[in-house]
Amino acid sequence: MSDSSRDTAEGAGWGTTERGAYQRLMPLKTEKISWLNPRMLWVARNGVLASWLGDPTGGTRSRWVAQRAAFGAPADKVIRRDDPDRFSFLVIGDTGEGDDPQYAVVPGLLRAGQDTRFAVLASDVIYPVGSADDYDTKFFRPYRDYPAPIYAIPGNHDWYEDLGGFMRVFCDDAPPLSPEPRPRPLTRAWLRSLLWHRPGPDDGRRLDEARSQRSAADQQAVQPGPYWAIDAGPVRIVGIDTGLLGALDAEQGAWLRAVSRGPRPKILVTGSPLYVDGRCEPCAIEGGGTVDAIVRDPDHHYVAAIGGDIHNYQRYPVRLDDGRTLQYVVAGGGGAFMHATHTIPRVNVAGVTEGDFRCYPLRGDSLAFYSRLYGRRLRMRRFFTLTEAEATAVIAERLGIKPTRTPGASTRVTRRVRLVAGLLGTGRRPDKAKRFRLPVRKIYTSLFSPGSATYSPPFFKCFLRLDVSPESVRLRCYAATGNRAQEADPPVEDEVTIPLR
């Protein structure tokens, strides 16, 4: 097995120029998504409108679910498969940018997942707005050689066109919803409807042609709606749709409570992670309660909760009051730009400390990556660019932890290194955080995230493989840097065995 980023700098993808063969899979022309582009922000405006003028997601979702029920979808929304007691499946989060970072994941995924029974896409299948015509190069083409079915839960970007493209691809070519009655004039709903982004009249005209790239019988999957459960071997996998704003409507909440009952071990897959960046985000349910409370209930027998939306890997092993350990995982590194990990403060949440916590990329690699990006963008390379050894050393100093990968003896943490680390929002120990600190991290992550401005390795992408048996689930996080070494032999960045009994 090849070195991981926890072993060597070369295992992280630094210091090599031999790019992988993933570019051969790509179309000749790709869309370059940049979240600094005002036009892109305007097209993806529905999330902002929902937060300002009311979120219509719950009502739209209910209409989709009712339509699928009328077309014969099972009332309990459970997909019953014939997998054996020992099988494997993949989880890939936030995939669909359709450019180098997405395609760089594919060769390693096919190699490590060639014997898996199915895959699950966790959040944001298509960027920027879930358009049906984007499924050609952002879903069907990259995964055309994956031989098994692919199920999905939508992310907020899939909802930016009211989920129409997602439903056509994953839910038996669901027809469009009938138009809703016009809201009363001069109300918030009326203003929202005037500004709401909707698909164009010809959206999806190339969808039938695109489907031919995954047309084998063994590749087909039909799911009952945007949320579902899969009974596979000894486990139940429960996928929930957190919509535009990361919450559940009352109808879906009632379904989640019902489908969670019983002794069968369960794994939650959600569009919004429940633990992320050193804090708990329990995910509210309309009418009361949270998703996390359902997951923690010992009568429901959850063993893991895996969420997309955040474009990296994180794992929090939370020990519950009844003695169980529940693995909370962030797995959104499947193809979109990289969300930083160096901004995560020293972890101390729900009994999980820094020694228990795992992330990919390592914080030092994340800081080195962003320092190069900012040095290039601001044309200040000499000032901003940190070596991976400098970044690793300053992370250890600021968080008061031992470096995961030991820097060389000659590495010095200079005043410049400390200043760059602070400017790029590097996390701190909780007892060292300044009370009136400027919101550097929020500005940094929302305004200057790299988007698709980075087209050369290392990309620090990842995917999960879960090996299920009657006794346990073995979860592994595989890295995809875009370099040939990690493409030929994907390194395991993290691994945990979760008991089922």
Buried (B, 14 or more C-beta within 10 A) or exposed (E): EBBBBBBBBBBBBBEBEEBBEBEEBBEEEBBBBBBEEEEBEEBBBBBEBBEEBEBBBBEBBBBBBBBBBEEEBBEEBBBEBEBEEEBBBBBBBBBBBBBBBBBBBBBBBBEBBEEBBBBBBBBBBBBBBBBBBBBBBBBBBBBBBBBBBBBBBBBBBBBBBBBBBBBBBBBBEBEEBEEEEEBEEEEEBEBBBEEBBEBEEEBBEBBEEBBEBBEEEEBEBEBBBBBBBBBBBBBBBBBBBBBBBBBBBBBBBEBBBEBBEEEBBBBBBBBBBBBBBBEBBBBBBBEEBBBBBBBBBEEBBBBBBBBBBBBBBBBBBBEBEEEBBBBBBBBBBBBBBBBBBBBBBBBBBBEBEBEBBBBBBBBBBBBBBBBBBBBBBEEEEEBBBBBBBBBBBBBBBBBEBEBBBEBEEEBEBEEEBBEBBBBBBBBBBEEEEEEEEEEBBEEBBEEBBBBBBBBEBBBBBBBBBBBBBEEBBBBBBBBBBBBBBBBEEBBBBBEBEBEBE
